[in-house]
Amino acid sequence: MTMNQELLLILDSIERDKGVKKEILISAIESALVSAARKKLGKHVMDIKVEFDSETGEFKVFGPEGNELSGDFGRISAQTAKQVIIQKIREAERDVVFDEYQRKINDIATGGVHRFEKGTMVIDLGRAEGILPKRELPPNEQYRQGDRIKALILDVKKTPKGPEILLSRTSPGLVKRLFELEVPEIYEGIVDIKSVSREAGDRSKIAVYSKDDKVDPVGACVGMRGQRVKNIVRELGGEKIDIIRWSVNTGEFIMASLSPAEISSVKLNESEKRAEVIVADDQLSLAIGKKGQNVRLAAKLTGWNIDIRSKSEIEKLRDIAVGDLEGVGPKTEKALIKAGFKTTGDISKTDIKELTKVEGVGRKTAEKILKSAKELMEKKVHEVREKKNREREKEIKEVDKAEGEVKE
């Protein structure tokens, strides 16, 4: 078998096994031979032609005068063909890996921690390497070389070195995918995941809905003796997970989203997509959560801005007359009261469109009144909460003092 016949077999083999078309390889070899000829004859030489014989597998290179280049150019041709084939095989393999992981975006990849590069973990995924930047790792998680890890595939990009696979352990999508894999009812399409909100490493909320009345979506996600959710919590390093029953009724959904707090009532402002939530005084801290986490996650889960007020705060706000607001004179105050807006609390629950229906109130005045009402309410709420905190701290100190005296 001649070298040229062997080349034909190699081209056929690459097309069959690697998926690279023979025509692409031949075209690449021809371009490389033209470059090699110019390098030999001089870069100024432009009129160089390459012919390929598909029967014999032979490449012929012709100079500007139509003469076939011979001598050691046959050796150069063989070397060039070899280099091009190797390069194209590598490119084809990279493309296969890229396509494979492109299809896996938003899926979970499992691998081993291979090395660390300036705070970024490089994960060995088998056929490729994934990168897990520090920003995509929960603050409570630490790994060492050789540790096994699961992460969500966020994105895949082509680079000269091959596919760059971006991984994440902080994405809400990781929680969503773990539930899809752990809960058969979700995988089978009986239970839907409507939304997920997350503060990675600390707490997540997931809203679920069942298409089958006989299947409890929350129970399905929790599992027998809580085993399903326990498996997910373990994978997330102890992160707390609130499983919320989604409802088409926005008010009910918002109330559920603030779990574990008990909610007294919800008033919705559809135009601003804002909800005012009223809770008993002893539920206020629970509804807001540590450093505002519970209400923050609930807002992300529902897509609504949520304002939480205790019943005592509402009572305090009812004492603020509309005449105390900026832009409200005696005449406007009378018109507002006549329209049903007797207190600052009443105004804060409405919107500009409703205020402009009041006699003598234009858009600019309505904007000024609404802004003033909200600012005054926030100020009063802050004052009420500060007072309660001071009273609570005083009670704690008195209890500590009493316990100290008993010990003595």
C-alpha positions as CSV (number, residue, x, y, z in Angstrom):
1,M,0.0,0.0,0.0
2,T,1.4,3.4,-1.0
3,M,1.5,6.4,1.4
4,N,-1.2,8.1,-0.7
5,Q,-3.5,5.1,-0.5
6,E,-2.9,5.0,3.2
7,L,-3.9,8.7,3.4
8,L,-7.2,7.9,1.7
9,L,-7.9,5.2,4.3
10,I,-7.0,7.6,7.1
11,L,-9.4,10.3,5.7
12,D,-12.2,7.7,5.4
13,S,-11.5,6.5,9.0
14,I,-11.6,10.0,10.5
15,E,-14.8,10.8,8.7
16,R,-16.4,7.6,10.0
17,D,-15.0,7.7,13.6
18,K,-14.6,11.4,14.4
19,G,-17.4,12.9,12.3
20,V,-15.1,15.2,10.3
21,K,-16.1,15.3,6.6
22,K,-13.4,14.2,4.2
23,E,-13.9,17.3,2.1
24,I,-13.1,19.5,5.1
25,L,-9.9,17.7,5.7
26,I,-8.9,17.8,2.0
27,S,-9.6,21.6,1.9
28,A,-7.6,22.2,5.0
29,I,-4.6,20.2,3.6
30,E,-4.8,22.1,0.4
31,S,-4.7,25.4,2.2
32,A,-1.8,24.3,4.3
33,L,0.1,23.2,1.2
34,V,-0.4,26.6,-0.4
35,S,1.0,28.2,2.7
36,A,4.0,25.8,2.7
37,A,4.6,26.5,-1.0
38,R,4.6,30.3,-0.4
39,K,7.0,29.8,2.5
40,K,9.4,27.9,0.2
41,L,9.0,30.2,-2.9
42,G,8.4,33.5,-1.1
43,K,5.3,35.1,0.4
44,H,5.0,37.4,-2.6
45,V,4.2,34.4,-4.8
46,M,0.4,34.3,-5.0
47,D,-0.6,32.1,-8.0
48,I,-0.2,28.6,-6.4
49,K,-2.6,25.8,-7.1
50,V,-3.1,22.5,-5.4
51,E,-4.9,19.5,-7.0
52,F,-6.0,16.4,-5.1
53,D,-6.6,13.1,-6.9
54,S,-9.4,11.3,-5.1
55,E,-8.5,8.0,-6.8
56,T,-4.9,7.8,-5.8
57,G,-4.9,10.1,-2.7
58,E,-2.1,12.2,-4.3
59,F,-1.7,16.0,-3.8
60,K,0.0,17.9,-6.6
61,V,1.3,21.5,-6.1
62,F,1.8,23.8,-9.0
63,G,3.8,27.0,-9.1
64,P,2.9,30.3,-10.7
65,E,4.1,29.1,-14.1
66,G,2.1,26.0,-14.0
67,N,5.0,23.8,-13.2
68,E,4.6,21.0,-10.6
69,L,6.8,21.5,-7.5
70,S,8.8,18.4,-6.9
71,G,12.0,17.5,-5.1
72,D,11.7,17.7,-1.3
73,F,8.2,19.2,-1.6
74,G,6.7,15.7,-1.6
75,R,8.2,15.2,1.9
76,I,6.8,18.6,2.9
77,S,3.4,17.6,1.6
78,A,3.3,14.5,3.7
79,Q,4.3,16.3,6.8
80,T,1.8,19.1,6.2
81,A,-1.0,16.5,5.6
82,K,-0.1,14.8,8.9
83,Q,-0.1,18.0,10.9
84,V,-3.4,19.2,9.4
85,I,-5.0,15.8,10.2
86,I,-3.8,15.8,13.8
87,Q,-5.1,19.4,14.2
88,K,-8.5,18.6,12.7
89,I,-8.9,15.5,14.9
90,R,-8.2,17.7,18.0
91,E,-10.7,20.3,16.8
92,A,-13.3,17.6,16.1
93,E,-12.8,16.1,19.5
94,R,-13.2,19.5,21.1
95,D,-16.4,20.2,19.1
96,V,-17.8,16.8,20.2
97,V,-17.1,17.7,23.9
98,F,-18.5,21.2,23.4
99,D,-21.7,19.9,21.8
100,E,-22.1,17.3,24.6
101,Y,-21.8,19.8,27.4
102,Q,-23.8,22.5,25.5
103,R,-26.8,20.0,25.7
104,K,-26.2,19.6,29.4
105,I,-26.5,23.3,30.4
106,N,-28.7,23.4,33.6
107,D,-27.9,19.8,34.3
108,I,-25.7,18.5,37.1
109,A,-22.1,17.4,36.4
110,T,-20.1,15.2,38.8
111,G,-16.3,15.2,39.0
112,G,-13.2,15.4,41.2
113,V,-11.4,18.5,42.3
114,H,-8.3,18.4,40.1
115,R,-6.4,21.6,41.0
116,F,-6.8,25.2,42.2
117,E,-6.0,28.3,40.1
118,K,-6.1,31.7,41.8
119,G,-9.1,30.7,43.9
120,T,-10.9,28.9,41.1
121,M,-11.4,25.2,41.3
122,V,-10.7,23.1,38.2
123,I,-12.9,20.0,38.2
124,D,-12.0,16.8,36.3
125,L,-15.2,15.8,34.5
126,G,-13.7,12.9,32.5
127,R,-13.7,14.1,28.9
128,A,-13.3,17.7,29.9
129,E,-12.4,20.1,32.7
130,G,-15.0,22.4,34.4
131,I,-14.2,25.6,36.3
132,L,-15.9,26.5,39.5
133,P,-15.1,30.1,40.5
134,K,-15.1,31.2,44.1
135,R,-18.2,33.3,43.5
136,E,-20.1,30.2,42.5
137,L,-19.2,28.4,45.7
138,P,-21.3,28.8,48.9
139,P,-19.2,30.5,51.7
140,N,-19.7,27.5,54.0
141,E,-18.2,24.9,51.6
142,Q,-14.5,23.9,51.4
143,Y,-12.9,21.3,49.2
144,R,-9.5,19.7,48.8
145,Q,-7.8,18.1,45.8
146,G,-9.4,14.8,45.0
147,D,-12.8,15.5,46.6
148,R,-15.8,14.5,44.6
149,I,-18.3,17.3,43.8
150,K,-21.6,17.9,42.1
151,A,-22.3,21.2,40.4
152,L,-24.7,22.8,37.9
153,I,-23.5,23.5,34.4
154,L,-24.1,27.2,33.9
155,D,-22.5,27.8,30.5
156,V,-20.1,26.4,27.9
157,K,-17.8,28.5,25.8
158,K,-15.4,27.7,23.0
159,T,-11.8,28.6,23.7
160,P,-8.5,27.9,21.8
161,K,-7.7,25.4,24.5
162,G,-11.0,23.6,24.2
163,P,-14.5,24.0,25.8
164,E,-14.7,26.1,29.0
165,I,-17.4,24.6,31.2
166,L,-18.6,27.0,33.9
167,L,-20.0,25.3,37.0
168,S,-22.0,26.6,40.0
169,R,-22.9,25.4,43.5
170,T,-24.7,28.7,44.3
171,S,-27.3,28.8,41.5
172,P,-31.0,28.3,42.4
173,G,-31.0,25.9,39.4
174,L,-28.9,23.4,41.4
175,V,-31.7,23.1,44.0
176,K,-34.3,22.8,41.2
177,R,-32.3,20.0,39.4
178,L,-31.6,18.1,42.7
179,F,-35.3,18.0,43.4
180,E,-36.0,16.8,39.8
181,L,-33.6,14.0,40.2
182,E,-34.7,13.1,43.8
183,V,-38.5,13.3,43.4
184,P,-40.0,10.9,40.9
185,E,-43.3,12.9,40.8
186,I,-41.3,15.9,39.5
187,Y,-39.4,13.8,37.0
188,E,-42.7,12.3,35.7
189,G,-44.3,15.7,35.3
190,I,-47.0,15.2,38.0
191,V,-45.5,17.9,40.3
192,D,-44.2,21.2,38.9
193,I,-41.5,23.4,40.3
194,K,-42.9,26.9,39.8
195,S,-40.0,28.9,41.3
196,V,-36.9,28.8,43.5
197,S,-35.2,31.4,45.6
198,R,-31.9,30.9,47.3
199,E,-29.2,32.3,49.5
200,A,-26.6,29.6,49.0
201,G,-25.3,27.8,52.0
202,D,-28.0,29.2,54.3
203,R,-31.6,28.8,53.0
204,S,-33.7,28.1,50.0
205,K,-37.4,28.3,49.2
206,I,-39.0,26.2,46.5
207,A,-42.6,26.6,45.2
208,V,-44.3,23.4,44.0
209,Y,-47.7,22.6,42.4
210,S,-49.4,19.3,41.7
211,K,-51.3,18.6,38.5
212,D,-53.0,15.6,40.3
213,D,-55.3,16.4,43.2
214,K,-54.5,13.1,44.7
215,V,-50.8,14.0,45.0
216,D,-49.6,16.4,47.7
217,P,-46.7,18.3,46.1
218,V,-45.1,19.3,49.4
219,G,-45.4,15.7,50.8
220,A,-43.9,14.3,47.5
221,C,-40.9,16.6,47.9
222,V,-40.4,15.8,51.6
223,G,-40.7,12.1,51.1
224,M,-41.3,9.3,53.6
225,R,-39.8,10.3,56.9
226,G,-38.4,13.4,55.2
227,Q,-35.8,11.2,53.4
228,R,-36.0,12.9,50.0
229,V,-35.5,16.5,51.3
230,K,-32.8,15.2,53.7
231,N,-30.8,13.8,50.8
232,I,-30.9,17.2,49.1
233,V,-30.1,19.1,52.3
234,R,-27.1,16.8,52.8
235,E,-25.9,17.4,49.2
236,L,-26.1,21.2,49.9
237,G,-24.1,21.0,53.1
238,G,-26.9,21.4,55.5
239,E,-28.7,24.3,53.7
240,K,-32.2,24.8,55.1
241,I,-35.0,24.3,52.5
242,D,-38.6,25.6,52.8
243,I,-41.0,23.7,50.5
244,I,-43.9,26.0,49.6
245,R,-47.3,25.0,48.1
246,W,-47.8,27.3,45.0
247,S,-51.2,28.8,44.5
248,V,-52.9,30.6,41.6
249,N,-54.2,32.9,44.3
250,T,-51.4,35.4,44.7
251,G,-52.4,36.4,48.2
252,E,-52.4,32.7,49.3
253,F,-49.0,32.1,47.6
254,I,-47.5,35.1,49.3
255,M,-48.8,34.0,52.7
256,A,-47.3,30.5,52.2
257,S,-44.0,31.9,50.9
258,L,-43.4,33.6,54.3
259,S,-43.5,30.2,56.1
260,P,-42.8,29.4,58.9
261,A,-44.5,32.7,60.0
262,E,-48.3,32.8,60.4
263,I,-49.8,35.6,58.4
264,S,-53.0,37.5,59.4
265,S,-53.8,39.1,56.1
266,V,-52.4,40.3,52.7
267,K,-53.4,43.4,50.7
268,L,-52.2,43.5,47.1
269,N,-51.4,46.5,45.0
270,E,-51.5,45.0,41.5
271,S,-50.2,48.0,39.6
272,E,-47.0,48.2,41.6
273,K,-46.9,44.5,42.3
274,R,-46.5,45.2,46.0
275,A,-48.1,43.3,48.9
276,E,-48.7,44.6,52.4
277,V,-48.6,41.7,54.8
278,I,-50.1,42.0,58.3
279,V,-48.8,39.7,61.1
280,A,-49.4,39.4,64.8
281,D,-46.7,41.1,66.9
282,D,-45.1,37.8,68.0
283,Q,-44.8,36.7,64.3
284,L,-43.1,39.9,63.0
285,S,-39.5,38.7,63.6
286,L,-40.2,35.3,62.2
287,A,-41.9,36.7,59.0
288,I,-39.0,39.1,58.4
289,G,-36.3,36.5,59.3
290,K,-32.7,36.9,60.4
291,K,-31.3,40.0,58.7
292,G,-34.5,40.1,56.5
293,Q,-33.7,36.8,54.9
294,N,-37.2,35.3,55.1
295,V,-39.0,38.2,53.5
296,R,-36.2,38.6,50.9
297,L,-36.5,35.0,49.8
298,A,-40.3,35.2,49.7
299,A,-40.1,38.3,47.5
300,K,-37.8,36.5,45.0
301,L,-40.0,33.4,45.1
302,T,-43.2,35.2,44.4
303,G,-41.9,38.1,42.2
304,W,-43.7,40.6,44.5
305,N,-42.4,43.4,46.7
306,I,-43.5,42.5,50.2
307,D,-44.0,45.0,53.1
308,I,-44.5,43.4,56.5
309,R,-46.3,45.2,59.2
310,S,-47.3,44.1,62.7
311,K,-50.8,44.8,64.0
312,S,-49.5,47.3,66.6
313,E,-47.6,49.1,63.8
314,I,-50.8,49.4,61.8
315,E,-52.6,50.9,64.8
316,K,-49.9,53.5,65.2
317,L,-50.0,54.4,61.5
318,R,-53.8,54.9,61.7
319,D,-53.2,57.8,64.1
320,I,-51.3,59.8,61.4
321,A,-53.7,62.2,59.7
322,V,-53.5,62.9,55.9
323,G,-53.0,66.6,56.8
324,D,-49.5,65.8,58.1
325,L,-48.3,64.9,54.6
326,E,-46.3,67.1,52.3
327,G,-48.5,68.7,49.6
328,V,-51.7,68.3,51.5
329,G,-53.4,71.6,52.4
330,P,-56.8,72.0,54.2
331,K,-58.7,71.8,50.9
332,T,-56.9,68.7,49.6
333,E,-57.2,67.1,53.1
334,K,-60.9,67.5,53.0
335,A,-61.1,66.1,49.4
336,L,-59.0,63.1,50.4
337,I,-61.1,62.3,53.5
338,K,-64.3,62.6,51.4
339,A,-62.8,60.1,49.0
340,G,-62.1,57.6,51.8
341,F,-58.4,58.4,52.5
342,K,-58.6,59.3,56.2
343,T,-55.1,58.2,57.3
344,T,-51.6,58.0,56.0
345,G,-52.0,54.2,56.0
346,D,-55.0,54.5,53.7
347,I,-52.9,56.5,51.2
348,S,-49.9,54.2,51.3
349,K,-52.1,51.3,50.2
350,T,-53.3,53.0,47.0
351,D,-51.6,54.2,43.8
352,I,-51.2,57.3,41.7
353,K,-54.0,56.4,39.4
354,E,-56.5,56.2,42.3
355,L,-55.2,59.4,43.9
356,T,-55.7,61.4,40.7
357,K,-59.4,60.6,40.9
358,V,-59.7,62.8,44.0
359,E,-61.0,66.3,43.2
360,G,-58.2,68.8,42.9
361,V,-55.3,66.2,42.9
362,G,-53.2,66.1,39.8
363,R,-50.5,63.6,38.9
364,K,-47.6,65.6,40.4
365,T,-49.5,66.2,43.6
366,A,-50.5,62.6,43.8
367,E,-46.8,61.5,43.4
368,K,-45.7,63.9,46.1
369,I,-48.5,62.7,48.5
370,L,-47.8,59.0,47.9
371,K,-44.0,59.5,48.4
372,S,-44.5,61.5,51.6
373,A,-46.9,58.9,52.9
374,K,-44.5,56.0,52.3
375,E,-41.6,57.9,53.8
376,L,-43.6,58.8,56.9
377,M,-44.8,55.3,57.3
378,E,-41.3,53.8,57.1
379,K,-40.1,56.4,59.6
380,K,-42.9,55.5,62.1
381,V,-42.4,51.7,61.5
382,H,-38.7,52.1,62.3
383,E,-39.5,54.1,65.4
384,V,-42.0,51.5,66.6
385,R,-39.6,48.6,66.0
386,E,-36.7,50.4,67.6
387,K,-38.8,51.0,70.7
388,K,-39.8,47.3,70.8
389,N,-36.1,46.3,70.5
390,R,-35.1,48.6,73.3
391,E,-37.9,47.2,75.5
392,R,-36.9,43.6,74.6
393,E,-33.2,44.3,75.4
394,K,-34.3,45.9,78.7
395,E,-36.3,42.8,79.6
396,I,-33.4,40.5,78.8
397,K,-31.0,42.6,81.0
398,E,-33.6,42.5,83.9
399,V,-33.9,38.7,83.6
400,D,-30.1,38.3,83.5
401,K,-29.8,40.6,86.5
402,A,-32.5,38.6,88.5
403,E,-30.8,35.3,87.6
404,G,-27.5,36.7,88.8
405,E,-29.0,37.8,92.2
406,V,-30.6,34.3,92.7
407,K,-27.2,32.6,92.1
408,E,-25.6,34.9,94.7
